[in-house]
């Protein structure tokens, strides 16, 4: 018990001395000591909070964000420019037509992208250049102008016929190039036979036929003879043509369900050369030429 009392007395004396020292200490000195004893990381943070440094960091962040925004904007404009350039690779129908004496005539009759229809006439005196006879099976006899096509289209037709044969399908060509005069005679015959209204659904008037461009071929298969009927679309050969012609630069020109757009009945036998790039785009879109080539400038 005595030892405990002495320890307790000593503790009270020490406590009294500490309180006296605290009471005599300068408040300013205490504040300085507290600041000096701040952890080193807090001291560094206080130094970095310099207003000029903060402003510099904010400016750098702002400039970085502006640079990123400008870069994204430039990339967007570049992509839009590429898309526009790709679209402008094909002529619009409005750019390739002129009106003379109330008749609308195409200005690009020799182009693989020409669109001829009931509202877009080919010049009466137009004869395509480089007409050749493709090396394919024909119903027409040698020397018949119906065996002719523009050379580029003729070569593509040869490739398509070979590919079809390799897959077990036999195609035969029926009718290719027709002159303005020849088409005039055909239309007159159909008017006499069917009447003008029906003739307009099954044949073109002179100047409005794609056959005059030399880019078209009517095709059939031995099972149908030389007949050009909708039945061709149901044959294995007709189905193969519909699914594969675009690989060789051709499209089925007059599609089923598009009669009001093209002005003609469904013709699964009538293939038109437009080149592989355009044929691929047209086939994937399921469009007619009237839909694919916009009618705006």
Secondary structure, 3 states (H helix, E strand, C coil): CHHHHHHHHHHHHHHHHHHHHHHHCCHHHHHHHHHHCCCHHHHHHHHHCCHHHHHHHHHHHHHHHHHHHHHHHHHHHHHHHHHHHHHCCCCCHHHHEEEECCEEEECCCCCCCCCCECCEECCCCCCCCCEEECCCCECCCCCCHHHEEEHHHHHHHHHHHHHHHHCCCCCEEEECCCCHHHHHHHHHHHHHHHCHHHHHHHCCCCCCCHHHHCCEEEEECHHHCCCCCHHHHHCHHHHHHHHHHHHHCEEEEECCCCHHHHCCCCEEEEEEECCHHHHHHHHHHCCCHHHHCCCCC
